[in-house]
Amino acid sequence: MLCALGVAAPLMLSSLVLHLARAALHPGCLKVSDILSCSNLGLEQVPKQLPATAATLDFNHNHLVRLEEGSFAGLPHLVTLRLAHNQLSDLSPGTFRNTSSLRHLDLSSNQLYKVDNFYFQELAGMEELLLFNNHIVRVESNALISLVNLRKAYLSHNRLTDFPFFSIQEHSHPFLVTLDLSSNRMPKLPLEDIAALPVSVQSGLFLHNNSLICECAMYVMFKRWEQKGFNSVKDYREEHTCLVYGEPRASVQFLEHTRFFENCSIKLPGLLVDIESTLQVYAGESALLECQTSLKGRHLTYQWVSPHQEFIAPPGNNNTMRMYANGSLEILAARVEDSGVYWCMVLDRQQSRNETREVNVTVIMRHHEVEPFNTGFTTLLGCVVSLVLVLMYLYLTPCRCWCRKQAPPATPSPANECSAQSSILTPTPPATTEGPGRKMCQSSLTVSNPPLIPDIWTTVSSKQ
């Protein structure tokens, strides 16, 4: 009896905890496997008890005003947290404590007015951060410094007048490929800080729809990005505007209408200088891209970024590209769609240094040589041409006899002779009732219309 009670007690306790957890959740919450959705329920605070197995929490479209310290602690499997369309204006210190597994955080469409240094310091594994459509006026200099695995950050549609680009230099964010700062209020850009960003960050830096003042240095930077085919410029070409002399009503699409910058030099010393090499390869052939670097040592790590924003690390993607230990990247069978700018990033973690190099690859199609004519076809063609020329000679050569004035009939020749000038070759021998031994000679030919037969005269004789 005691043994039975000892076994049943833990089960009863577990059931009680589960019952209490379910009771703490809003009845409208929906739990499916490791997903808990409590969206659009009018919640004013996050439930105290959350299922420990949750990997995705969805609290979008509620009335959350504040997040308490440790609101999501005790969730070791939490990967995605959605808090969009709430009324959050600030985050308490320790809000994301013990949530190091978090990879995707959505705080968009709230009322945040700043991004403080302590907001995300516990989220070293964060990969995607959504902060767009808030009221953010300032991002502190160290607000993103702890997000070493950050790949994408969205801060568009806010009220930013500047951004600490210097905080994401060199090796601090080696995986960052998208930084969206569009639709803010930045009048000027720190061009030198932007030029120091890795090329992989520059290519994904969205700055359109800001309040930029028109100036040559700014124009040169965007024009160069356009020439390189960066999607941040190519996909939003018409949205890149600037204010002439800073006048709000004098906005110009500077990539569409370039006459305001005709006197700007495309080459500005010290600005946006990088090392770039070019490589041409025929389709179907292999190509080896060298990652040239001045860094030395055994602690170097290499990584490539393809034109399609695909990260490539040793041993490669096992399908179309192979990467070697020395940093070289081999395109196994080049395709036309493999063309574009490849970035090689070299990182020396021991000395906290890194370098970025570009290789512009162009894949071209090989033109196939025209095969020579087949001998039989050549012979047939020669026969056809010869036949056409003969027919042209027979039927298109002008006659020389009908257009001349006819001479009076001459004395007939002996019966066994025919004059070459009075005989004509006819296609079929004329019918005759003459007996054997008689010779036919046509002495004259009367033509009423221009002849359709050639001017070929010959002697026709018939022998028994």
C-alpha positions in Angstrom: 0.0 0.0 0.0 2.8 2.4 0.9 4.6 1.5 -2.3 1.6 2.3 -4.4 1.2 5.6 -2.7 4.9 6.4 -3.3 4.5 5.8 -7.0 1.2 7.7 -7.3 2.4 10.8 -5.4 4.8 12.1 -8.1 2.1 11.5 -10.8 -0.5 13.4 -8.8 2.0 16.2 -8.2 2.8 16.4 -11.9 -0.9 16.5 -12.8 -1.5 19.2 -10.3 1.3 21.4 -11.7 0.0 20.8 -15.3 -3.5 21.8 -14.1 -2.3 24.9 -12.4 -0.3 25.9 -15.5 -3.3 25.4 -17.7 -5.4 27.4 -15.3 -2.8 30.3 -15.4 -3.2 30.5 -19.2 -6.0 32.5 -20.8 -8.7 30.1 -22.1 -8.2 31.5 -25.6 -4.6 30.4 -25.8 -3.9 27.7 -28.3 -1.2 25.1 -27.7 0.0 22.9 -30.5 3.0 20.7 -29.9 5.8 23.2 -28.9 3.8 26.3 -30.1 1.8 28.5 -27.7 -0.4 31.1 -29.4 -2.1 33.8 -27.2 -2.5 36.4 -29.9 -5.4 39.0 -30.1 -6.8 38.2 -26.6 -6.5 41.6 -25.0 -3.8 40.4 -22.6 -2.3 43.1 -20.4 0.5 41.0 -19.1 2.4 37.8 -19.9 1.0 34.7 -18.1 3.0 33.7 -15.1 3.1 30.0 -16.0 4.3 29.1 -19.4 4.8 25.5 -20.7 8.5 24.6 -20.4 8.4 22.8 -23.7 7.5 25.9 -25.7 9.7 26.7 -28.6 7.5 29.5 -30.1 5.4 32.0 -28.1 3.0 34.3 -29.9 1.6 37.3 -28.0 1.0 39.5 -31.0 -1.9 42.0 -31.0 -2.5 42.3 -27.3 -2.3 45.2 -24.8 1.0 44.4 -23.1 2.4 47.5 -21.5 5.3 46.1 -19.6 7.5 43.0 -19.4 8.7 41.9 -16.0 12.1 40.7 -15.1 12.5 37.1 -16.1 9.2 37.0 -17.9 10.4 34.1 -20.1 12.8 32.4 -17.7 12.6 28.6 -17.4 12.0 28.1 -21.1 15.1 26.3 -22.2 13.7 25.5 -25.7 12.4 29.0 -26.5 13.5 29.9 -30.0 10.9 32.4 -31.3 9.1 35.1 -29.4 6.5 37.3 -31.0 5.4 40.5 -29.2 4.4 42.7 -32.1 1.4 45.1 -32.0 1.4 45.8 -28.3 1.9 48.9 -26.2 5.4 48.3 -24.9 7.3 51.6 -24.4 10.3 50.3 -22.4 11.9 47.0 -21.4 13.0 46.3 -17.8 16.5 45.1 -17.0 16.6 41.3 -17.1 13.5 40.9 -19.2 15.2 38.2 -21.3 17.3 36.7 -18.5 17.8 32.9 -18.9 16.6 32.9 -22.5 19.9 32.4 -24.2 18.3 30.0 -26.7 16.2 32.8 -28.3 16.9 33.2 -32.0 14.0 35.3 -33.3 12.5 38.3 -31.4 9.7 40.4 -32.9 9.1 43.7 -31.0 7.7 45.6 -34.1 4.7 47.9 -34.0 5.1 48.9 -30.3 5.9 52.2 -28.7 9.5 51.8 -27.9 11.4 55.1 -27.9 15.0 53.9 -27.5 17.1 50.8 -27.6 19.1 50.8 -24.4 22.4 49.0 -23.8 20.9 46.4 -21.5 17.9 45.4 -23.6 19.5 42.4 -25.4 22.7 41.8 -23.5 21.6 38.2 -22.5 20.7 37.3 -26.1 24.1 36.2 -27.5 22.4 33.7 -29.8 20.0 36.2 -31.4 19.8 35.9 -35.2 16.8 38.0 -36.2 15.6 41.2 -34.4 12.5 43.1 -35.5 12.1 46.6 -34.1 10.4 48.4 -37.1 7.4 50.7 -36.7 8.2 52.0 -33.2 9.0 55.5 -32.0 12.7 54.9 -31.6 14.8 58.0 -31.6 18.1 56.6 -30.3 20.1 53.4 -30.4 22.7 53.3 -27.7 26.3 52.7 -28.9 26.5 49.2 -27.2 22.9 48.1 -27.7 23.8 45.5 -30.3 27.3 44.7 -29.3 26.4 41.5 -27.5 24.4 40.1 -30.5 27.5 38.4 -32.0 25.3 36.0 -34.1 23.0 38.6 -35.4 22.1 38.1 -39.1 19.2 40.5 -39.7 18.1 43.6 -37.8 15.1 45.7 -38.9 14.7 49.3 -37.5 12.8 50.9 -40.3 9.9 53.3 -39.8 11.2 54.9 -36.7 12.5 58.3 -35.8 16.3 57.8 -35.9 18.5 60.7 -36.7 21.7 58.7 -36.5 22.9 55.2 -35.9 26.1 53.9 -34.2 27.7 52.2 -37.3 31.0 52.2 -35.5 29.6 49.6 -33.1 29.3 46.9 -35.7 32.8 47.2 -37.2 35.3 44.5 -38.1 34.7 41.2 -36.3 31.9 42.2 -33.9 29.1 40.9 -36.2 30.5 38.5 -38.7 27.2 37.1 -39.8 25.2 40.3 -40.2 23.9 40.6 -43.8 20.8 42.8 -43.4 20.5 46.1 -41.5 17.3 48.0 -42.4 17.4 51.7 -41.4 15.0 52.9 -44.1 12.2 55.4 -43.5 13.8 57.2 -40.6 14.9 60.8 -40.2 18.7 60.7 -40.8 19.9 63.9 -42.5 23.5 62.9 -42.9 25.5 59.6 -42.9 28.8 58.9 -41.3 30.4 57.8 -44.6 33.7 56.8 -43.2 32.1 54.5 -40.6 29.9 53.0 -43.3 32.9 52.5 -45.6 34.6 50.5 -42.8 31.7 48.0 -42.7 32.3 44.6 -44.2 31.0 44.4 -47.8 28.4 41.8 -46.7 26.9 44.4 -44.4 27.1 47.2 -47.0 25.3 45.2 -49.6 22.4 44.6 -47.1 22.3 48.2 -45.6 18.9 49.8 -46.5 18.9 53.6 -46.2 16.2 54.7 -48.5 13.4 57.1 -47.5 15.4 59.1 -45.1 15.8 62.9 -44.9 19.3 62.9 -46.4 20.7 66.2 -47.6 22.1 66.1 -51.1 25.8 66.1 -51.3 28.5 64.6 -53.5 30.0 62.1 -51.1 26.6 60.6 -50.3 25.7 60.4 -54.0 29.1 58.7 -54.8 28.5 56.0 -52.2 25.0 55.1 -53.4 26.1 55.3 -57.1 28.9 52.8 -56.3 26.5 50.5 -54.6 24.3 50.6 -57.6 27.2 49.8 -59.9 28.0 46.8 -57.7 24.4 45.6 -58.0 23.6 45.7 -54.2 20.0 44.8 -53.6 19.6 47.5 -51.1 19.9 50.0 -53.9 18.7 48.0 -56.9 15.4 47.0 -55.3 14.5 50.5 -54.0 16.0 52.8 -56.7 13.2 55.2 -56.8 12.9 55.5 -53.0 16.4 56.9 -52.7 15.8 60.6 -52.3 17.7 63.6 -50.9 16.8 67.2 -50.1 18.4 69.9 -52.3 20.0 72.4 -50.0 18.2 70.7 -47.2 14.8 72.0 -48.2 12.0 69.6 -47.4 10.0 70.6 -50.4 13.0 70.1 -52.8 13.3 66.4 -52.7 14.9 64.6 -55.7 15.3 61.0 -56.7 19.1 61.2 -57.0 19.6 57.8 -58.7 16.9 58.6 -61.3 17.8 62.3 -61.9 21.6 62.7 -61.8 21.9 66.1 -63.3 22.3 67.7 -59.9 25.5 65.7 -59.4 27.1 66.1 -62.8 30.1 67.8 -61.2 30.6 65.2 -58.5 33.7 63.0 -58.9 33.1 59.3 -58.7 36.5 58.7 -57.1 37.0 60.3 -53.7 40.3 59.6 -52.0 40.0 57.5 -48.9 36.4 56.7 -49.4 35.1 53.2 -49.9 38.4 51.7 -50.9 38.5 47.9 -51.1 40.3 45.2 -53.0 38.4 43.6 -55.8 39.4 41.1 -58.4 37.6 39.8 -61.4 37.2 36.4 -62.9 35.6 35.1 -66.1 34.7 31.5 -66.6 32.9 29.6 -69.3 29.6 27.9 -68.3 30.1 24.3 -67.2 33.7 24.7 -66.3 35.1 25.0 -62.7 36.5 28.2 -61.2 38.7 28.7 -58.2 38.3 31.9 -56.2 41.3 32.8 -54.1 40.7 34.6 -50.7 43.7 36.9 -50.6 44.5 38.3 -47.2 47.3 40.0 -45.4 46.4 38.3 -42.1 48.8 35.6 -41.0 48.6 32.9 -38.4 47.0 29.5 -37.7 43.9 31.0 -36.1 42.3 32.3 -39.2 38.7 31.3 -40.1 37.3 31.9 -43.6 33.8 32.3 -44.8 32.3 33.2 -48.2 29.1 35.0 -49.1 27.6 34.3 -52.5 25.7 36.9 -54.6 22.5 35.3 -53.4 23.4 36.0 -49.7 24.3 32.3 -49.0 27.0 31.7 -46.4 29.6 29.1 -47.4 32.0 27.6 -45.0 34.2 24.5 -45.2 33.5 22.0 -46.7 31.1 23.9 -48.9 27.5 23.3 -49.8 28.3 19.9 -51.3 26.3 20.6 -54.5 27.8 23.4 -56.6 30.6 24.8 -54.4 33.5 23.4 -52.5 35.6 25.3 -49.9 39.1 24.4 -48.9 41.0 25.0 -45.6 43.1 27.8 -47.1 40.0 29.8 -47.8 39.7 29.1 -51.6 36.3 28.5 -53.0 35.7 26.3 -56.0 32.6 26.6 -58.2 32.4 23.0 -59.5 30.3 23.6 -62.7 29.7 27.3 -63.3 26.2 28.5 -64.3 25.1 31.8 -65.6 23.2 32.5 -62.4 26.5 32.0 -60.4 27.7 35.4 -61.8 28.0 38.3 -59.3 30.2 39.5 -56.4 31.5 37.0 -53.9 32.8 38.2 -50.6 35.5 36.4 -48.6 35.6 37.3 -44.9 38.8 36.4 -43.0 38.6 36.5 -39.2 41.5 36.3 -36.7 39.7 35.9 -33.4 42.9 35.8 -31.4 44.0 39.3 -32.5 40.4 40.6 -33.1 41.1 41.5 -36.7 39.3 40.7 -39.9 39.5 41.5 -43.6 37.0 41.3 -46.5 37.8 40.7 -50.1 35.7 40.7 -53.2 35.8 38.6 -56.3 33.5 39.6 -59.2 32.7 36.4 -61.2 31.2 36.5 -64.7 30.0 33.3 -66.2 29.8 33.4 -70.0 28.4 31.0 -72.6 30.8 29.4 -75.0 29.9 30.1 -78.7 29.8 26.8 -80.6 31.7 26.8 -84.0 29.5 26.3 -87.1 30.1 22.8 -88.5 31.3 22.6 -92.1 28.8 21.6 -94.8 28.4 17.9 -95.4 30.1 16.8 -98.7 26.9 15.3 -100.0 24.9 18.5 -99.3 27.6 20.5 -101.0 27.4 18.4 -104.1 23.6 18.6 -104.2 23.8 22.4 -103.8 26.3 22.6 -106.6 24.0 20.6 -108.9 21.0 22.8 -108.1 23.0 26.0 -108.8 24.3 24.6 -112.1 20.8 23.6 -113.1 19.5 27.1 -112.3 22.2 28.7 -114.3 21.5 26.5 -117.3 17.8 27.3 -117.1 18.6 31.0 -116.9 20.8 30.7 -119.9 18.2 28.8 -121.9 15.2 30.9 -121.1 16.5 34.3 -120.3 19.1 34.9 -123.0 17.8 37.4 -125.6 17.4 36.1 -129.2 19.7 37.6 -131.8 17.8 36.6 -135.0 14.2 37.7 -134.7 15.0 41.3 -134.0 17.2 41.6 -137.1 15.9 42.5 -140.5 15.3 39.3 -142.5 17.2 38.8 -145.7 15.5 37.7 -148.8 15.3 34.0 -149.2 18.4 32.5 -150.7 18.7 29.8 -153.3 18.1 26.5 -151.8 21.1 24.4 -151.2 21.4 21.0 -152.6 19.0 18.5 -151.3 21.5 16.7 -149.1 22.6 19.9 -147.4 21.0 22.3 -144.9 22.2 25.8 -144.2 23.3 26.3 -140.6 21.5 29.6 -140.7 18.2 28.2 -142.0 17.9 25.2 -139.7 16.8 25.1 -136.1 16.8 22.3 -133.6 13.3 21.4 -132.6 12.5 19.5 -129.4 10.7 16.8 -131.4 11.3 15.7 -135.0 8.6 16.9 -137.3 6.2 14.3 -138.5 6.9 13.3 -142.1 5.7 10.9 -144.7 8.9 11.0 -146.6 10.4 7.6 -147.3 13.7 6.4 -146.2 16.7 8.2 -147.6 14.9 11.5 -147.8 16.4 14.5 -145.8 14.3 17.0 -144.1 15.5 20.6 -144.0 13.5 23.4 -142.7 14.5 26.4 -144.7 12.9 29.2 -142.8 11.1 30.0 -139.6 8.5 32.7 -139.4 8.2 34.3 -135.9 5.3 36.6 -135.1 6.2 37.1 -131.4 9.6 37.2 -129.7 10.9 33.7 -129.5 10.8 31.8 -126.2 13.6 29.5 -127.4 17.3 30.2 -127.4 19.4 31.4 -130.3 21.2 28.1 -130.8 21.7 27.2 -134.5 22.9 23.9 -135.6 22.8 21.5 -138.5 20.3 18.7 -138.3 20.7 15.9 -140.7 18.9 12.6 -140.9 20.5 9.6 -142.4 18.9 6.4 -143.4 
